[in-house]
Amino acid sequence: MDTDIWFYLIVGLMGLLLPWLKKIEQFQLINVPIVAILVGLTCYLLPINLPIPNPIKYNDEILRLTEITVIISIMGAGLKLNHKFSLKNYRIPLLLVGITMIGCIASVALLGWWIGLVPASALLLAAVFAPTDPVLASDIQVEIEETTEEEHPVQYYLTVEAGINDGMAFPFTWLAILLALNGMTSMDWVSDWFIVDVLYRIIVGIIIGYVTGRVIAWLFFELPDRVKIAPKRLGFLAVAITFFIYGVTEAAHAYGFIAVFVSAVTIRQFEKQHQFHKEMHDVVAQVELFLITIILVFLGGYIATYWFKELTLPLILICLGFIFVIRPVFGILPTLKSKMSWKERWAVSFLGIKGIGSFFYLAFALSKADFLHEETLWSTVSFLVLVSIIVHRLAGVIIKKKLL
């Protein structure tokens, strides 16, 4: 049977199984991501004609699929938040970016350099490790039905962090790209990086996200009341909004991830109890779930095909050290002056789940510049995501029993 036919069969079958897989998540030790990886691993061990899951060969396809998945997930995260934006409400999530993310990036970059990676590859690995994934973190995030009073601080902070820091990892990815292109002999390009990739792209992304969010909210929540004509409210509108905002922002050479999240939060502030918010979020969540399933089936296929053959013991130790030591240590610092209990602080610090965002950033960087150790980078990031999916699933179950 042709490769394409097998692809359609497996993807379609997984889509048909998703409603049942979501139901069996109540058994807690497994979830859809774990099952998807196992399905992919099993299928690729069978003697059937499946496409070879070579991430270097299919880098462009991985880039686009993960890009769509992440922006849709970021929209979903923003549509769930009830708190209004303020420095008080967003202080800890912003510190999780300013302190935790930067601390994690610096630590992994130094460790990668120490074990023999060239500076550009070490920095790229660090930038790819950094973002908390908004897709895989959904199990421990707030729910759309919750009110401001019902949102648990652990769930709230992890939701906001996942929405923010996927975009905030971009400047460091660009730094790795520029380092790969220009080397360290002349550092004249650093000022341009700071002005363009840090200041301009972040600020413009925030502005576009806020303005478009206000305009879209006005069109669908305020204007109908004024003209007494209500448009047909289709939940799929959230996907259209996501693509539109992302496209406008990227056309302006700013960070679309940031704009999508800011826009989603802005839209959410209009008539919070309106049923349309839930309808949009539900559609986004379903599309997100289907896309992540496809990606993780191929992650299982990658594992079955290559068995992390480029992975070395030092890199394994870095991955484990990142999950169990580096992220928790830097993650707890922003919470020290909060009113949370120590159990809640450790929960926020530990649950820095890695996933689809890491694949996106790696594919993005490899599409912009040539890096040494590309196969090693893919093996390392795939191993990190696999371990994170399993460890953080178990940790999430325990934490939800104890705290939530």
N, C-alpha and C positions, 0 to 999 in steps of 0.2 A: 504494500500500500504506500502511496506517495507520502512524503514527509508532511506536506501541508495538510493532508487529510487527517493524519494522526494529531497534528496540532489542534485542528478544529474540534476533533473528537474529545481530546483531553480537556481543553479549555471549556467546551460546552458542558461536559460531564461535571466538571468542578462547579460550574455555575448552577447546574441543577441540584448539586449536593449541598450548596451553601446554606439553604434554609434548615436542612437537617444538621449540618455541622454547627451552626449557631445554637441550635437547640442542645446539642451534646456538650457545649461549653459549660453547662451547669455542673458537669463532672469535675470541672476546675483544673485538673492537671493537664488537660489538653485544650487547645483552642484552634481556630481556623488557620493561623499561620503555621503552627506545628504540623497540622494535618496536611496542609498544602505542600510543605517541604517533604514530608514522608511520601506523599503521592508522587511528587516529582522524582524523588530518589528511586522509588519502586519502578516507575515507568521506564526510567533510563537504565535500569538493570535488566529489563526485559529485552529479548532479541527482536525488537521492532525498529523500524526506520524513523527515528526521531531526529530532529535537527540538533547538531552538535552545539551545546550551549557555551560557545567560545566568546567570552566577554570582550576580548580584543577585536575579534572579527565583527561582532555585532554591537560595537560600542555606540553607534548612532541610534540604533533601535532601542538599546537600553536607556540611553539618554532621554529620548522622547517619552518612552513609557513611564519611566520614573518621574520625569518632570510633570507630566499630567497628573500622576497619582499624588504627588506631594502638594501641588497647588490646590487640588480638590480637597485634600485632607486639611490643609490650612484654612480653607474657607469653612469647612465643617467645624473646626476648632473655634474659629471666631464667632460663628453663629450660635454657639452654646453659652457664651459668656454673658452673665447678667450684670456684673459690676461695671459701673461707669469708669472710664479711664481717668485715673488720677495718680500722682506720684505715690500716694499712700497705698492704693490698691495694687499698683504695678511695681512697687519698690523691690520686693523679693525676686519676681521674675526678671526684672531688669538687672539686678545684681547677679542672678544666675547666668546672665550673658556677660556682664562686665567683669565679674570675678571668676565664676566657675568655668565658663567657656574659655576665656583667655588663659586661665591657669592650666586647664586640661590641654590646650593646644601647645603651650610652651613645654609642658612636661613630656608629651608624646613626641614632639619634634626633637627635643634634646635626646630622648631615649633612642629614637630612630636613627639619629645621627651617630650616637654612641655605638650602636651595633653595626654600623657600616653603610647605612643608606646615605646617598648623596643629599646635600641640604634641601634641594627642591623636593625630592621624593619624601624625605622625612617630614617636611612642613606640610606637604599635601596629605600624607597619612594622618597627621595631627588634625588638619582642618576637616578631613572626612570623618574622623572619630568624634568630632566635637558636638554636632547638633543632636538634640533629643528629637527622636522621630515622632512627628504628629500622627502618623498612620498607626504604628504598632502600639502607641501609648493610649489609644482610644479606650481600652478596657479600664484604665484607671483615671480617666478624665471625668469632668462634670457631665451631667446629662442635660439634654435640652429642656426637659420638663422641670428642672429644679429652679427655685427662686434664689435670689441673692442670699437670703437667710439660710437656705438649705445647703448651699455649696460648701463642701468640706475644704479647709485650707489646703490640704495635700492635693486633692483633685484639682482645685482651682489653680494653684501655682504651677502644677505640672501641665495643665492645659494651656495656660498663658505662655509658659516657657517653650512648649512644643510649637506654639504658633509663631513666637518671635524668633527663636534662635536658629531655625532653618534658614531664614533670610540673613541673619547676622553672621553666619559662617561663610558667606560669600566673599567678603573682603579678604579673608585669610586664604581662601581658595585662589583668588586672583593673585595674592602675594606669592603663592607657590608657583603659579603659572608664569608670572613675570620673572621670578627667580630662575625658572627653567629656561626661559627665553633669553635672559640677559646675563645670567651668571652673577658672581659676586665680585668680579674684577672692578666694575664700576657700579656705584649705587645711586647714580643720578636719577634713576627712574622711581626711587622710593617716594619722592615728594609728589610726583604725578599720581602714584598709587594712592597716597593718602588723600589728595584733593579729589580725585575722580572716583576711585573705588570705595573709599570710606565715606567721605563727606557728601559728594554730589549724589551718588547712587542711593545712599540711605535716605538723605533728606528729601530728594525728589520722589522716592518711592513712598515715603510717609505722606507727602503732600498729595500725590495722585490718588493714593488709597483713600485718604480722608475726603477729598473733593468728590471722587466718583461714588464713594459710599453715600455721601449726603445727597447727591443728585439721584441716585437709584432709589434711595429710601423715600425721597420726595415724590418721585414718579409713581411709586407703588403703594405708599402709605398716606401721603398728604394730598396729592393731586386728585385722586378718586373722590375724596370727601368734598373737595371744592367744586368739581365739575359734575358731581353726582353720577359719574359713569365709572363703574368698577371694571378694570380689565380682568380677563380670565387669569386667575392666579395659578400658574403651573409650577410645581415643585422643581421641575427641570430648569427653571429660570436661574437657580443658584449655580448650575454648571455653566450656563451662558454668561452670567455675570463674572464668574471666575475667569473664563477664557478672555472676555473683553477687557477686564481690568489688567490681567497679566499681559495681554498683547499691547495695550496702550502704554503700560509702564516699560516694558522691554523695548518698545519703539523709541522711548525717550532715553534709552540706555541706563535705566535705573533698575532697582531690584524688584522684580515682579512678586517674589515671595512676600516681601514686606508689604507691598501695596495690597495684595489680596487679603492678608490678615487684618490690616488696618481698615480696609473697606468692610470686611465681614463684621468686625467689632462695631463699626459706625452704623451699619445697617441694623444690627441687633438692638441698638439703643432706641429705635423707633417702635413704639407699640410692642413692648417686649412680650406681652401675653397673646399677641396675635397668632392665630393658628398657622398663618403662612410661614412664620419662622420655622416651625416644626416640620412643615411640609417640605420646605427647601432643604432643611438639614437631613431629613430622612432620605431624600433622593441622593444628596451628596454622599451620605454614609453608605448607601447601597452601591453606588458607582465605585467608591473608594474600596469597598470590600472586594468587589469583583476584580478590580485592577491589581490589588495587592496579592490576591490569590494567584493570578497569572504569573506575577513576578516571582513569587515564592515557589511555585511549581518548578520554574526554571532554576531557582537557587538549588532546589533539591537535585535537579538534573545536573547542575554544575558540580555539586558534591559527588554524585555518583560517577561522573565522568573523570574528574581530575583528582578527587580525594586530597585536596589541599597540598598537591605535590610540591609547590613552591614555598610552602610555609616552613619556617625554621623555628627551633625551640626558643630563641630570643624573641621572635615576633609573637609566638604563642604566649609567652610570659608577659609581653607588653599588653596584649589583648586582655588577659586575665587580670593583670595589674590595673588596667584602666577601669574595668568593670567593678572590681572589688576594693580598690584602694584609691586611685587617682580621682575618679568622679565623686565617690562619697566624701573624700577629704575636702576637695574644692567645693563640692555641692553643699556642704553643711555650713560653710562660712557665711553665706548671705542670710542664713536663718538665725544666727546667733542672737540677734537683738529682737527677734520676733517673740510673740506671745505663745507660739506653738510649744507643745510638749516635746521632750527629747525624742520620743518615738516618732512623732510627726516630722521632726527635723531630719531624722535619719531616713525616713521614708522618702522625703523630697530629694535628699541628697543621693540616695541609692538608685532611684528609679529613672535614671537617665537612659532610656531605651534607645538602642541604635537600630536602624533599619533602612527603609527605602531612601531616605534623604542621603544616607552615606553612599549608596550606590549612585545616586544622581550626581553628587559632587565629584566623585571619582570619574565617572563617565564624562562629565562636563570638562574637567581639567584635562583629561586625555584627548579630548577633541580640540583643545586649544594649543597644546604644546606636547613635545615629546619628552617623556620622563623615563629615566632608567628604572629597571625593576618593575615594569608594568604588570607582568604576571604575578610577581610577588605581592604587589599592592592589591590586586584582585583577590588573591588567595587570603590575604590577611583580613581585608574588609569583610569578605564572605564568612570567614571564621568568626570574626567579631559579632556580626549580625546573628549568626546561628546561635552562638553562646548567649547573646543578649536575649534573643527570643525565648530560649528555654529558661534561663536564670531569672529573668524579669517576670516571666509568666508565673513561675513558682513564688517569687517574692511578692508579686502583686496579689496573688491569692491569699497569702499569709497576712499581708498588710490590710487587705480589705476585711478579713475576718477580725483582726485585732483593733483596727482603727476606724474603718468607714461604716 
